[in-house]
C-alpha cells in the first residue's frame, strides 16, 4: 500500500457512498412527501460543515496531490494503518447500505419525517437507534487512517462530529414527538450509535 493507493481507495469509497445514496435520494424525493421538517439555517450550516470535513477537504486533498495542497501536514505513511482504513471504509459502506435498505421510504438526509413515516426497529436498528450516524463515524475513522495528514485525516471527525453533536438532541426529540411511548421503549433498549455502549 502506498499513499497514492490509499487516496484512490478513499475516493472509490466516496464514489461507493454516492452510488448508494443518490438513487435512494432521487427515489424518495419523487415518491415520498415530507410531513414534518425541522430544516432551518442551523441545520443547513451543520450539513455544510459535515460535507466540508468528510467530502470537500479530503477530496480536494486527494485530487490536488501533484500541486501539493496541504501536503505540508502529511506525516510518515504507514501501510498497515492504510489497510485498516480500507477495511473500516468497507464496513462503513456495508452499514450505510443496510441502513438505506432497512429505512426504505422513511429515509431522509436531514431532520424530516415523511408522510406515513414508521418507526424502524429491525435489522441494524435492533442494535442502535442511529446506524446511519455510526456509518458516518466509521467513514471519519477510515479517512483518519487512509489520509495520513494532520489536517485532512481528522477533518471528517471534526465536521461530522459537530453535525452529530448539534443535531442528535433535536432528532431524538422529533422521534419522541412522532412515536411517543413506542420510541421511548425503543430508546430504553438500544444505544444511539455504538451497540451496548453509547
Backbone as JSON, one array per atom type, in Angstrom:
{
  "sequence": "XXXXXXXXXXXXXXXXXXXXXXXXXXXXXXXXXXXXXXXXXXXXXXXXXXXXXXXXXXXXXXXXXXXXXXXXXXXXXXXXXXXXXXXXXXXXXXXXXXXXXXXXXXXXXXXXXXXXXXXXXXXXXXXXXXXXXXXXXXXXXXXXXXXXXXXXXXXXXXXXXXXXXXXXXXXXXXXXXXXXXXXXXXXXXXXXXXXXXX",
  "N": [[0.86, -1.19, 0.0], [0.54, 2.18, -0.85], [0.82, 5.77, -0.37], [-0.55, 7.04, -2.46], [-2.2, 4.96, -3.35], [-3.81, 4.65, -1.1], [-5.18, 7.06, -1.14], [-6.61, 6.74, -3.51], [-8.24, 4.58, -2.8], [-9.77, 5.83, -0.85], [-11.16, 7.71, -2.45], [-12.6, 5.95, -4.11], [-14.22, 4.82, -2.17], [-15.77, 7.06, -1.49], [-17.09, 7.42, -3.91], [-18.55, 5.02, -3.92], [-20.19, 5.52, -1.76], [-21.79, 7.58, -2.79], [-23.0, 6.13, -4.85], [-24.68, 4.52, -3.42], [-26.28, 6.34, -1.97], [-27.37, 8.4, -3.74], [-29.27, 7.27, -5.71], [-31.24, 6.41, -3.92], [-31.98, 8.78, -2.69], [-33.04, 10.24, -4.85], [-35.24, 8.63, -5.57], [-36.76, 8.71, -3.18], [-37.37, 11.47, -2.93], [-38.98, 11.84, -5.1], [-41.18, 10.14, -4.64], [-42.06, 10.28, -1.97], [-43.67, 12.4, 0.15], [-42.83, 15.13, 2.32], [-43.72, 15.3, 5.67], [-43.21, 16.42, 8.22], [-40.86, 18.91, 8.96], [-37.75, 19.99, 10.2], [-35.84, 21.55, 9.18], [-33.66, 24.15, 9.1], [-31.75, 27.25, 9.15], [-29.58, 26.7, 10.83], [-29.42, 23.88, 10.64], [-28.75, 23.62, 7.92], [-26.24, 24.86, 7.88], [-24.81, 23.12, 9.56], [-24.91, 20.79, 7.98], [-23.32, 21.66, 5.84], [-20.87, 22.05, 7.14], [-20.3, 19.4, 7.89], [-20.17, 18.19, 5.33], [-17.95, 19.54, 4.37], [-15.86, 18.57, 6.03], [-15.96, 15.76, 5.65], [-16.04, 15.5, 2.92], [-15.36, 17.76, 1.02], [-12.78, 18.78, 1.89], [-11.11, 16.34, 2.12], [-11.44, 15.22, -0.49], [-10.51, 17.25, -2.17], [-7.87, 17.32, -1.29], [-6.97, 14.75, -2.13], [-7.3, 14.95, -4.92], [-5.62, 16.99, -5.66], [-2.99, 16.27, -5.43], [-0.63, 16.5, -6.98], [-0.19, 19.2, -6.92], [0.47, 19.7, -4.39], [-1.2, 20.6, -2.34], [-1.94, 21.11, 0.97], [-0.04, 19.24, 1.64], [2.04, 19.77, 3.33], [1.28, 19.04, 5.83], [1.36, 16.31, 5.93], [2.22, 13.18, 7.43], [4.57, 10.56, 8.35], [4.05, 7.76, 6.29], [2.04, 4.93, 6.93], [1.62, 1.75, 5.85], [0.15, -0.36, 7.07], [-1.68, 0.99, 8.67], [-3.14, 2.26, 6.67], [-4.27, 0.04, 5.32], [-5.93, -0.88, 7.34], [-7.67, 1.3, 7.37], [-8.88, 0.99, 4.87], [-10.34, -1.36, 5.31], [-12.08, -0.48, 7.31], [-13.5, 1.46, 5.89], [-14.84, -0.17, 4.07], [-16.53, -1.53, 5.84], [-18.03, 0.64, 6.73], [-19.4, 1.34, 4.37], [-20.92, -0.99, 3.98], [-22.6, -0.91, 6.23], [-23.87, 1.5, 5.76], [-25.29, 0.94, 3.4], [-27.01, -1.05, 4.4], [-28.55, 0.45, 6.24], [-29.91, 2.23, 4.55], [-31.44, 0.44, 3.04], [-33.02, -0.75, 5.02], [-34.37, 1.4, 6.15], [-35.85, 2.32, 3.98], [-38.62, 3.92, 2.58], [-38.74, 5.7, 4.66], [-36.43, 7.09, 4.92], [-34.46, 10.04, 5.2], [-32.36, 12.76, 4.39], [-32.0, 14.72, 6.21], [-33.44, 16.51, 9.03], [-36.33, 15.42, 8.89], [-39.63, 14.11, 8.59], [-41.41, 11.71, 6.81], [-44.57, 11.44, 5.01], [-46.7, 9.06, 6.42], [-44.66, 7.94, 7.88], [-42.78, 5.44, 9.53], [-41.69, 3.73, 12.51], [-38.63, 2.3, 12.51], [-37.26, -0.65, 13.63], [-35.9, -2.95, 13.16], [-33.36, -5.22, 11.79], [-30.22, -3.62, 11.49], [-31.08, -1.64, 13.1], [-31.98, -2.83, 15.37], [-29.84, -2.92, 17.02], [-28.7, -0.34, 17.32], [-29.98, 3.03, 17.55], [-29.36, 4.92, 15.66], [-27.92, 4.0, 13.18], [-27.04, 5.06, 10.77], [-25.59, 7.3, 11.48], [-23.58, 5.97, 12.82], [-22.34, 4.76, 10.65], [-21.35, 7.03, 9.33], [-19.49, 7.92, 11.23], [-17.74, 5.77, 11.09], [-16.81, 6.19, 8.49], [-15.43, 8.59, 8.95], [-13.41, 7.61, 10.63], [-12.14, 5.85, 8.86], [-11.19, 7.72, 7.02], [-9.34, 9.09, 8.61], [-7.47, 7.07, 8.99], [-6.71, 6.34, 6.36], [-5.96, 8.74, 4.98], [-3.24, 10.1, 5.7], [-2.59, 12.64, 7.21], [-2.2, 15.54, 9.11], [-4.2, 17.46, 9.06], [-6.19, 16.82, 7.1], [-6.86, 14.13, 7.71], [-8.19, 14.07, 10.37], [-10.3, 15.81, 9.76], [-12.8, 14.8, 9.0], [-13.87, 13.7, 11.37], [-14.1, 16.04, 12.86], [-15.85, 17.65, 11.28], [-18.19, 15.97, 10.86], [-18.63, 15.29, 13.5], [-19.4, 17.7, 14.71], [-21.86, 18.16, 13.41], [-23.29, 15.93, 14.35], [-23.23, 16.37, 17.17], [-24.75, 18.72, 17.48], [-27.14, 18.06, 16.31], [-28.3, 15.63, 17.17], [-29.87, 15.7, 19.56], [-32.11, 17.21, 18.78], [-33.11, 15.57, 16.78], [-33.79, 13.23, 18.19], [-35.76, 14.28, 19.88], [-37.68, 14.91, 17.99], [-38.38, 12.36, 17.09], [-39.41, 11.27, 19.46], [-41.65, 12.89, 19.76], [-43.09, 12.18, 17.48], [-43.49, 9.39, 17.72], [-43.95, 8.77, 20.36], [-44.62, 6.74, 23.16], [-43.75, 4.36, 21.99], [-41.33, 5.03, 20.81], [-39.94, 5.81, 23.08], [-39.75, 3.38, 24.47], [-38.23, 1.93, 22.65], [-35.88, 3.48, 22.65], [-35.08, 3.0, 25.24], [-34.16, 0.4, 25.16], [-32.09, 0.32, 23.36], [-28.89, 1.58, 22.2], [-27.41, 4.73, 21.13], [-25.39, 5.0, 18.94], [-23.29, 3.14, 19.18], [-23.34, -0.22, 19.65], [-24.52, -1.49, 22.72], [-22.9, 0.25, 24.21], [-22.92, 3.18, 23.68]],
  "CA": [[0.0, 0.0, 0.0], [1.25, 3.46, -0.92], [-0.04, 6.92, -0.07], [-1.43, 7.25, -3.61], [-3.22, 3.9, -3.35], [-4.73, 4.96, -0.01], [-6.03, 8.15, -1.62], [-7.52, 6.17, -4.5], [-9.23, 3.8, -2.05], [-10.69, 6.79, -0.24], [-12.04, 8.24, -3.5], [-13.5, 4.86, -4.5], [-15.2, 4.74, -1.09], [-16.7, 8.19, -1.64], [-17.92, 7.09, -5.07], [-19.48, 3.98, -3.47], [-21.17, 6.2, -0.91], [-22.72, 8.25, -3.69], [-23.75, 5.11, -5.58], [-25.73, 4.04, -2.51], [-27.18, 7.4, -1.51], [-28.05, 9.21, -4.76], [-30.52, 6.66, -6.21], [-32.21, 6.39, -2.83], [-32.45, 10.16, -2.51], [-33.88, 10.6, -6.0], [-36.48, 7.86, -5.44], [-37.54, 9.22, -2.04], [-37.88, 12.82, -3.21], [-40.02, 11.74, -6.12], [-42.34, 9.37, -4.23], [-42.48, 10.45, -0.58], [-43.78, 13.8, 0.57], [-42.4, 15.45, 3.67], [-44.83, 15.61, 6.58], [-42.67, 17.31, 9.24], [-39.48, 19.3, 8.67], [-37.09, 20.9, 11.15], [-34.68, 22.08, 8.46], [-33.53, 25.59, 9.26], [-30.41, 27.73, 8.81], [-28.62, 25.94, 11.64], [-29.28, 22.55, 10.04], [-28.03, 23.76, 6.65], [-24.83, 25.16, 8.22], [-24.23, 21.87, 10.05], [-24.7, 19.91, 6.82], [-22.18, 22.18, 5.1], [-19.67, 21.74, 7.93], [-20.06, 17.97, 7.75], [-19.74, 17.98, 3.96], [-16.59, 20.06, 4.24], [-14.91, 17.68, 6.7], [-15.98, 14.4, 5.09], [-16.0, 15.48, 1.46], [-14.62, 18.8, 0.29], [-11.36, 18.82, 2.27], [-10.35, 15.16, 1.69], [-11.45, 15.02, -1.94], [-9.59, 18.25, -2.71], [-6.52, 16.84, -0.96], [-6.64, 13.62, -3.0], [-7.27, 15.33, -6.34], [-4.61, 18.02, -5.93], [-1.71, 15.75, -4.94], [0.51, 17.0, -7.74], [0.03, 20.61, -6.6], [0.98, 19.74, -3.04], [-2.11, 21.28, -1.42], [-1.99, 20.56, 2.32], [0.97, 18.19, 1.82], [2.94, 20.15, 4.42], [0.79, 18.42, 7.07], [1.5, 14.85, 5.85], [3.2, 12.55, 8.34], [5.11, 9.3, 7.82], [2.98, 6.88, 5.83], [2.01, 3.57, 7.46], [0.75, 0.88, 5.04], [-0.76, -1.12, 7.92], [-2.76, 1.93, 9.04], [-3.97, 2.47, 5.48], [-5.06, -1.18, 5.1], [-7.0, -0.84, 8.35], [-8.62, 2.3, 6.89], [-9.66, 0.4, 3.77], [-11.3, -2.3, 5.91], [-13.1, 0.31, 8.02], [-14.37, 2.08, 4.89], [-15.71, -1.23, 3.55], [-17.55, -1.74, 6.87], [-18.9, 1.83, 6.71], [-20.27, 1.23, 3.2], [-21.87, -2.07, 4.21], [-23.58, -0.42, 7.19], [-24.6, 2.56, 5.07], [-26.23, 0.27, 2.51], [-28.02, -1.71, 5.23], [-29.47, 1.45, 6.81], [-30.79, 2.72, 3.49], [-32.41, -0.61, 2.68], [-33.95, -1.0, 6.12], [-35.24, 2.58, 6.32], [-36.76, 2.41, 2.84], [-39.26, 5.21, 2.32], [-38.61, 6.55, 5.84], [-35.13, 7.76, 4.92], [-34.32, 11.44, 4.85], [-31.0, 13.23, 4.6], [-31.95, 15.7, 7.27], [-34.47, 16.41, 10.06], [-37.65, 15.39, 8.24], [-40.44, 12.89, 8.66], [-42.23, 11.54, 5.6], [-45.96, 11.03, 5.21], [-46.75, 7.62, 6.69], [-43.38, 7.54, 8.47], [-42.88, 4.37, 10.52], [-40.53, 3.54, 13.37], [-37.88, 1.12, 12.08], [-36.53, -1.23, 14.77], [-35.37, -4.26, 12.77], [-32.04, -5.18, 11.16], [-29.19, -2.94, 12.31], [-31.79, -0.78, 14.05], [-32.14, -3.58, 16.62], [-28.64, -2.71, 17.83], [-28.53, 1.09, 17.61], [-31.07, 3.86, 17.02], [-28.89, 5.78, 14.57], [-26.8, 3.35, 12.49], [-26.52, 5.92, 9.71], [-24.53, 8.09, 12.12], [-22.48, 5.03, 13.06], [-21.65, 4.61, 9.37], [-20.58, 8.25, 9.07], [-18.32, 7.93, 12.11], [-16.79, 4.81, 10.51], [-16.18, 6.9, 7.37], [-14.45, 9.52, 9.52], [-12.28, 6.81, 11.09], [-11.44, 5.39, 7.65], [-10.48, 8.89, 6.49], [-8.2, 9.32, 9.5], [-6.48, 6.02, 8.76], [-6.25, 6.33, 4.97], [-5.34, 10.01, 4.57], [-2.35, 10.31, 6.83], [-2.29, 14.06, 7.18], [-2.67, 16.09, 10.39], [-5.38, 18.3, 8.84], [-7.2, 16.11, 6.32], [-7.3, 12.93, 8.41], [-9.23, 14.31, 11.39], [-11.35, 16.74, 9.31], [-14.09, 14.11, 8.98], [-14.38, 13.64, 12.74], [-14.48, 17.39, 13.28], [-17.03, 18.07, 10.52], [-19.37, 15.18, 11.19], [-18.83, 15.35, 14.95], [-20.18, 18.9, 15.0], [-23.24, 17.92, 12.98], [-23.88, 14.98, 15.29], [-23.4, 16.98, 18.49], [-25.79, 19.74, 17.48], [-28.38, 17.57, 15.7], [-28.88, 14.41, 17.74], [-30.92, 16.02, 20.51], [-33.28, 17.64, 18.02], [-33.66, 14.41, 16.07], [-34.43, 12.35, 19.17], [-36.99, 14.94, 20.31], [-38.62, 14.76, 16.88], [-38.85, 10.97, 17.1], [-40.27, 11.11, 20.64], [-42.93, 13.55, 19.47], [-43.82, 11.45, 16.43], [-43.8, 8.0, 18.05], [-44.32, 8.68, 21.77], [-44.2, 5.64, 24.03], [-43.03, 3.36, 21.19], [-39.93, 5.46, 20.68], [-39.35, 5.78, 24.43], [-39.42, 1.97, 24.76], [-37.12, 1.59, 21.75], [-34.69, 4.18, 23.15], [-34.68, 2.39, 26.51], [-33.5, -0.89, 24.95], [-30.99, 0.43, 22.39], [-27.95, 2.7, 22.34], [-27.51, 5.65, 19.99], [-24.58, 4.69, 17.75], [-22.37, 2.03, 19.42], [-24.11, -1.24, 20.37], [-24.28, -1.8, 24.14], [-22.04, 1.23, 24.87], [-23.37, 4.57, 23.6]],
  "C": [[0.89, 1.24, 0.0], [0.28, 4.58, -0.55], [-1.02, 7.16, -1.22], [-2.55, 6.2, -3.63], [-4.25, 4.17, -2.25], [-5.69, 6.07, -0.42], [-7.04, 7.64, -2.64], [-8.61, 5.36, -3.81], [-10.24, 4.73, -1.4], [-11.67, 7.32, -1.28], [-13.03, 7.2, -4.0], [-14.6, 4.7, -3.45], [-16.23, 5.85, -1.19], [-17.64, 7.94, -2.82], [-18.97, 6.03, -4.69], [-20.58, 4.56, -2.6], [-22.25, 6.87, -1.77], [-23.59, 7.26, -4.46], [-24.86, 4.52, -4.73], [-26.76, 5.14, -2.28], [-27.98, 8.05, -2.64], [-29.3, 8.55, -5.32], [-31.61, 6.65, -5.15], [-32.82, 7.77, -2.63], [-33.4, 10.57, -3.62], [-35.25, 9.91, -5.89], [-37.35, 8.43, -4.32], [-38.13, 10.6, -2.32], [-39.03, 12.78, -4.19], [-41.3, 11.12, -5.56], [-42.88, 9.71, -2.85], [-42.49, 11.91, -0.17], [-43.37, 13.97, 2.01], [-43.61, 15.88, 4.49], [-44.4, 16.62, 7.65], [-41.22, 17.63, 8.89], [-38.98, 20.27, 9.73], [-35.84, 21.48, 10.51], [-34.72, 23.6, 8.57], [-32.1, 25.99, 8.91], [-29.34, 26.94, 9.57], [-28.36, 24.57, 11.04], [-28.49, 22.62, 8.73], [-26.54, 24.04, 6.89], [-24.14, 23.89, 8.72], [-23.97, 20.88, 8.92], [-23.49, 20.36, 6.01], [-20.87, 21.9, 5.82], [-19.3, 20.27, 7.79], [-19.54, 17.63, 6.35], [-18.31, 18.45, 3.74], [-15.58, 19.08, 4.83], [-14.82, 16.3, 6.09], [-15.81, 14.37, 3.58], [-15.08, 16.49, 0.83], [-13.13, 18.79, 0.61], [-10.62, 17.55, 1.8], [-10.34, 14.93, 0.18], [-10.5, 16.01, -2.62], [-8.14, 17.82, -2.49], [-6.1, 15.73, -1.91], [-6.46, 14.04, -4.45], [-6.2, 16.37, -6.68], [-3.22, 17.58, -5.46], [-0.53, 16.35, -5.68], [0.81, 18.48, -7.48], [0.51, 20.79, -5.16], [0.08, 20.43, -2.02], [-2.23, 20.49, -0.12], [-0.96, 19.46, 2.57], [1.95, 18.51, 2.94], [2.53, 19.47, 5.74], [0.81, 16.89, 7.01], [2.45, 14.37, 6.94], [3.59, 11.21, 7.75], [4.02, 8.29, 7.51], [3.14, 5.48, 6.41], [1.07, 2.72, 6.61], [-0.26, 0.11, 5.89], [-1.95, -0.25, 8.34], [-3.7, 2.14, 7.86], [-4.83, 1.24, 5.18], [-6.21, -1.26, 6.1], [-8.08, 0.15, 7.92], [-9.48, 1.76, 5.76], [-10.72, -0.56, 4.31], [-12.43, -1.55, 6.62], [-14.05, 0.97, 7.01], [-15.32, 1.06, 4.29], [-16.84, -1.5, 4.55], [-18.54, -0.57, 6.89], [-19.89, 1.74, 5.54], [-21.33, 0.14, 3.39], [-22.98, -1.62, 5.17], [-24.47, 0.65, 6.56], [-25.67, 1.97, 4.15], [-27.36, -0.39, 3.31], [-29.02, -0.7, 5.79], [-30.42, 1.99, 5.75], [-31.86, 1.68, 3.14], [-33.45, -0.8, 3.77], [-34.87, 0.19, 6.4], [-36.25, 2.69, 5.19], [-37.3, 3.81, 2.66], [-39.18, 6.17, 3.5], [-37.34, 7.39, 5.83], [-35.25, 9.23, 4.53], [-32.91, 11.87, 5.18], [-30.9, 14.13, 5.83], [-33.12, 15.52, 8.24], [-35.87, 16.53, 9.45], [-38.33, 14.06, 8.52], [-41.31, 12.87, 7.41], [-43.68, 11.25, 5.96], [-45.98, 9.51, 5.4], [-45.47, 7.08, 7.3], [-43.61, 6.47, 9.53], [-41.6, 4.3, 11.33], [-39.86, 2.23, 12.99], [-37.05, 0.62, 13.26], [-35.94, -2.59, 14.43], [-33.99, -4.09, 12.12], [-31.02, -4.5, 12.07], [-29.83, -2.0, 13.32], [-32.15, -1.51, 15.34], [-31.0, -3.26, 17.58], [-28.43, -1.26, 18.24], [-29.66, 1.88, 16.96], [-30.65, 4.65, 15.79], [-27.7, 5.14, 13.83], [-26.24, 4.16, 11.32], [-25.4, 6.8, 10.27], [-23.32, 7.21, 12.42], [-21.65, 4.87, 11.79], [-20.82, 5.84, 9.04], [-19.36, 8.34, 9.98], [-17.28, 6.9, 11.64], [-16.08, 5.43, 9.31], [-15.1, 7.83, 7.91], [-13.22, 8.77, 10.02], [-11.46, 6.31, 9.91], [-10.62, 6.53, 7.05], [-9.23, 9.18, 7.31], [-7.09, 8.31, 9.24], [-5.89, 6.04, 7.36], [-5.46, 7.57, 4.59], [-4.48, 10.51, 5.72], [-1.74, 11.72, 6.78], [-2.92, 14.68, 8.42], [-3.91, 16.96, 10.25], [-6.51, 17.48, 8.21], [-7.74, 14.88, 7.06], [-8.41, 13.18, 9.41], [-10.37, 15.23, 10.95], [-12.73, 16.09, 9.3], [-14.7, 14.02, 10.37], [-14.85, 15.01, 13.22], [-15.79, 17.79, 12.61], [-18.28, 17.3, 10.9], [-19.67, 15.22, 12.68], [-19.65, 16.57, 15.36], [-21.64, 18.73, 14.59], [-23.94, 17.01, 13.98], [-24.2, 15.65, 16.62], [-24.57, 17.95, 18.54], [-27.12, 19.27, 16.88], [-29.06, 16.48, 16.51], [-30.0, 14.68, 18.73], [-32.22, 16.41, 19.83], [-33.94, 16.45, 17.33], [-34.39, 13.48, 17.04], [-35.75, 12.96, 19.66], [-38.09, 14.8, 19.25], [-39.23, 13.35, 16.86], [-39.75, 10.7, 18.3], [-41.65, 11.72, 20.38], [-43.76, 12.75, 18.47], [-44.3, 10.09, 16.9], [-44.05, 7.74, 19.53], [-43.73, 7.51, 22.53], [-43.43, 4.57, 23.26], [-41.56, 3.75, 21.06], [-39.23, 5.44, 22.04], [-38.92, 4.36, 24.79], [-38.24, 1.52, 23.91], [-35.83, 2.21, 22.25], [-34.18, 3.54, 24.44], [-33.91, 1.08, 26.29], [-32.34, -0.84, 23.96], [-30.09, 1.62, 22.72], [-28.04, 3.56, 21.08], [-26.71, 5.18, 18.78], [-23.58, 3.55, 17.93], [-23.12, 0.97, 20.23], [-23.6, -1.48, 21.79], [-23.44, -0.76, 24.89], [-22.61, 2.64, 24.88], [-24.4, 4.71, 22.5]]
}
